[in-house]
Amino acid sequence: MLNNFNLEIDFEFGLIDGRFMTLIANQLVVDPSSPSCSIPVTLPGQVKLIFSGKNNSRDTKINEQGQIIADMYIKILAIRVDKMLLSDWIMHKKLTLIKPDGQTLITSYIGFNGEMIIDMPESNAFAQYQKFCRRE
């Protein structure tokens, strides 16, 4: 059946003083030196991404004008459902980071500790791909 597929995600890791944030995708640690992962999904289901290891007072460098000049971050570059690439707008409009204080941010740029849950309620991969692509 089409209720099993791989969700493939490509990431970019921002380095500060030789350190990266930690990313766990459905209990698998993502290696910053090989920043892509393939997560097996059975529908309906979800993927949980946990971002940790950032100290905001130490891991964001700001100049005298208050502008960020360097940051420890993880950026989601691409998502594929069984090799079908999702459009960039989906990552910028449908991904929600939940910070430890409960605040939510819709973003593909993760500059805070927190978690992201990608819900996939459909019963087959093609229907799930179409749901991701709908502008709701």
Phi, psi and omega per residue, in radians:
M1 nan 2.969 3.140
L2 -1.631 0.265 -3.126
N3 -1.512 -0.006 3.043
N4 -2.024 2.296 3.102
F5 -2.736 3.044 3.062
N6 -1.885 2.264 2.996
L7 -1.679 2.006 -3.108
E8 -1.810 2.275 -3.107
I9 -2.265 2.303 3.060
D10 -1.844 2.374 -3.098
F11 -2.158 2.808 2.949
E12 -2.177 2.345 -3.125
F13 -1.928 2.245 3.058
G14 -1.598 2.246 -3.041
L15 -1.718 2.384 3.003
I16 -2.297 2.161 3.090
D17 0.853 0.707 3.098
G18 1.355 0.192 -3.095
R19 -2.117 2.580 3.080
F20 -2.081 2.777 2.938
M21 -1.215 2.774 3.062
T22 -1.691 2.421 3.100
L23 -2.242 2.187 3.055
I24 -2.048 2.159 3.141
A25 -1.983 1.911 -3.079
N26 0.812 0.889 3.070
Q27 1.299 0.122 3.070
L28 -1.874 2.220 3.114
V29 -1.344 2.248 3.126
V30 -1.575 2.205 -3.104
D31 -1.454 2.112 -3.139
P32 -1.032 -0.424 3.124
S33 -1.380 -0.251 3.070
S34 -2.408 1.261 -2.878
P35 -1.410 0.802 3.021
S36 -2.280 2.621 3.068
C37 -2.488 2.659 3.079
S38 -2.103 2.068 -3.035
I39 -1.953 2.050 3.079
P40 -1.194 2.347 -3.109
V41 -2.232 2.363 2.959
T42 -1.956 2.173 -3.090
L43 -1.545 2.595 -0.208
P44 -1.175 2.667 -3.099
G45 -2.950 -2.890 3.108
Q46 -2.709 2.786 3.042
V47 -2.088 2.302 -3.132
K48 -1.959 2.144 3.079
L49 -1.912 2.221 3.129
I50 -2.022 2.163 -3.116
F51 -1.933 2.242 -3.112
S52 -2.632 3.031 3.045
G53 1.661 0.054 -3.136
K54 -1.728 2.315 3.007
N55 -1.907 1.890 -3.017
N56 -1.052 -0.528 -3.133
S57 -1.339 -0.345 -3.096
R58 -1.925 -0.500 -2.935
D59 -1.824 0.208 2.962
T60 -2.228 2.068 -3.123
K61 -1.668 2.245 -3.082
I62 -2.166 2.420 3.112
N63 -1.476 -3.099 -3.087
E64 -1.089 -0.453 3.140
Q65 -1.498 0.024 3.131
G66 1.448 0.210 3.128
Q67 -1.566 2.454 3.088
I68 -1.266 2.178 3.130
I69 -1.913 -0.318 3.060
A70 -2.757 2.555 -3.065
D71 -2.602 2.563 2.960
M72 -1.585 2.146 -3.049
Y73 -2.706 2.967 2.939
I74 -2.301 2.252 3.132
K75 -2.017 2.326 3.061
I76 -1.496 2.019 -3.068
L77 -1.604 -0.644 -3.089
A78 -2.744 2.591 3.041
I79 -2.318 2.341 3.108
R80 -2.238 2.418 3.031
V81 -1.825 1.852 -3.076
D82 0.787 0.975 3.087
K83 1.311 -0.095 3.105
M84 -1.534 1.946 -3.069
L85 -1.253 2.274 3.039
L86 -1.422 2.548 3.121
S87 -1.115 2.634 3.131
D88 -0.998 -0.651 -3.078
W89 -1.052 -0.509 -3.138
I90 -1.106 -0.738 -3.136
M91 -1.168 -0.555 -3.105
H92 -1.502 -0.287 -3.060
K93 -2.058 -0.254 -3.016
K94 -2.149 -0.039 3.138
L95 -1.731 2.199 -3.084
T96 -2.071 2.133 3.049
L97 -1.610 2.286 3.064
I98 -1.862 1.949 -3.134
K99 -1.310 2.805 -3.132
P100 -0.991 -0.469 3.124
D101 -1.468 0.045 3.114
G102 1.634 -0.215 3.112
Q103 -1.129 2.481 3.121
T104 -1.985 2.506 3.098
L105 -2.293 2.272 3.033
I106 -1.567 1.948 -2.994
T107 -2.900 2.711 2.959
S108 -1.906 -0.011 3.078
Y109 -1.842 1.963 -3.072
I110 -1.805 1.853 3.130
G111 -1.991 0.278 3.139
F112 -2.424 2.727 2.969
N113 -1.182 2.631 3.099
G114 2.767 -2.884 3.131
E115 -2.429 2.709 3.129
M116 -2.286 2.257 3.101
I117 -2.002 2.145 3.092
I118 -1.772 1.824 -3.139
D119 -1.395 2.431 3.114
M120 -2.351 1.519 -3.019
P121 -1.461 -0.165 -3.062
E122 -1.293 2.912 -3.073
S123 -1.749 -0.109 3.047
N124 -2.543 2.765 -3.007
A125 -1.074 -0.717 -3.113
F126 -1.157 -0.754 3.094
A127 -1.088 -0.653 3.120
Q128 -1.174 -0.730 3.088
Y129 -1.021 -0.798 3.127
Q130 -1.094 -0.672 3.118
K131 -1.123 -0.753 3.083
F132 -0.986 -0.697 -3.016
C133 -1.384 -0.257 3.133
R134 -1.236 2.373 3.094
R135 -1.541 1.478 -3.090
E136 -1.645 nan nan
